[in-house]
């Protein structure tokens, strides 16, 4: 039997050697890869990974920029900034947000009613962002939190800039206000740009020019320990920390004249109403008043629910901007424009006499339109009808012109259109026409335009609505004999380096087709309103002894309709149903530098209640301390307001 070879040592040895060689090669390759990787980590990418490791103990914090100042046309401070303590929370560092907020409520550091809004803001924020939960803290609040600080991980006190309004509620409806960044704000802002910022513009100039006022964030590196608290060093490690300075927001140079603004608010104090004054030569808004107002600092520090409800539920509506959003019948302030329409259309000549006997009837109608007991009677020409404000004259004129010609002439003056002012919230008013009525009403019988509605529009009643801003703008067009400038509140911006950029006035389409002679007729008629010569105009008492010549027009706008056989008696009518008082004017009449519209709600006749307000504002703007007419001011393109000390 042949021998059987059970084991082949040589073959096993060769297999072992092959496997050992493969393992050795694999180990060599792994060692080489390790050496290469170590080289990459320790040598070639040392700086990169050093920065990453630095990030574990060095935190980059945003430095919010200083918000730009807001100054009046002479450089007087209207809105600035002040340092304030603020309570902030970083969501990723807080173990239990609900428990943390409850604890802060118990310490009276935040209000229970604000917790829901705070939680929504936290949910809308990034986990690593610092979220403000209390905008302004008193020294007592800071001390109370300091005692319990160890209990609130991820919550800290920061020193921030908060908005400061040195004049309180003055010009608040032009300025607007800043408030806490809300959940809605977070949806449309660049979060990186607003990191570390707790306030944002909400209304008026503060909102319309938010981008310019905000500025650009800076940043700084802060060494932190394992708990996230900032420290100066960690053992022997002293890092090289970098800081990038923020760029402050632009300062805004307003067209507002604070002296005129103060006088206007003081003259209107105790009433509901509005005053808008502007420079007809360029559209600069010199004063913008809506009363009553409110203190914008309430929103800057964080308004309470009770405070907001008190403002929102106030019957006098202090949050409502009457100057831009209040719409009212224009009353007799429409008469100069309709008179110009009649002259331009050759419906009548300036010296055409019309008999006015205190009543007007449409042919075939028994409805009577009555004049006020103090209105002029007899034969009147157009200038006297405007100066003495004859309703009957303009009832006849409206009937002759017709609604289509009236509307076509009124539209280029801006009736029924927004002025385009550079702050938001403006309403357009209403210029009614038969076409508008067909679209506005649903029932067929309501779609019909009646002749009586044309008659009402002849004295600025009926469906016609204007805002005080719109009427001031129209007055400016009358002053400039057709030239139209878009109203503006901001006339320049100054950057952090002190460079000023003046904004050019925006001129619109002028009113065309009116002759110089017809402009002169209406101008003289409006001058007649403010003086007592051949006859006394309706506002001559308010302008008696003025150092300048003003052109104006009074107006009284009905709030409710008086029945045919009833007489209006202001003493028996509830106060809020009484007529509104209007007055418009420009001065000096020969070279206008200011155009103004005054509305006093439920005050009665414009001659007695609105014209005196306008006189005070015109005096404040046009006269010097000696009571004499000041020379025309130099344009601010050559004079840069100095930056006030904060």
Buried (B, 14 or more C-beta within 10 A) or exposed (E): EEEEEEEEEEEEEEEEEEEEEEEEEEEEEEEEEEEEEEEEEEEEEEEEEEEEEBEEBBBEBBBBBBBBBBBBBBBBBBBBBEEBBBBBBBBEBBEEBEEBBEBBBEBEBBBEEBBEBBBBBBEBBBEEBBBBBBBBBEEEBEEBBEEBEEEBBBBBBBEBBBBBBEBEBBBBBBBBBBBBBBBEBBEEBEEEBBBBBBBBBBBBBBBBBBEBBBBBBBBBBBBBEEEBEEEEEBEEEEEEEEEBEBBBBBBBBBBBBBBBBBBBBBBBEEBBBBBBBBBBBBBBBBBBBBBBBBBBBBBBBBBEEEBEEEBEEEEEBBBBBBBBBBBBBBBBBBBBBBBBBBBBBEBBEBEEBBEBEBEBEBEEEEEEBBBEEEBBEEEBBBBBBBBBBBBBBBBBBBBBBEBEBBBBBBBBBBBBBBBBBBBEBBBBBBBBBBEBBEEEEEEEEEEEBBBBBBBBBBBBBBBBBBBBBBBBBBBBBBBBBBBBBBBBBBBBBBBBEEEBEBEEBBEBEBBEEBEEEBBEBBBBBBBBBBBEEEBBBBBBBBBEEBBBEBBBBBBBBBBEEEEEEEEBEEEEBEEEEBBBBBBBBBBBBEEBBBBBBBBBBBBBBBBBBBBBBBBBBBBBBBBEEEEEBEEEEEEBEEEBBEEEEE
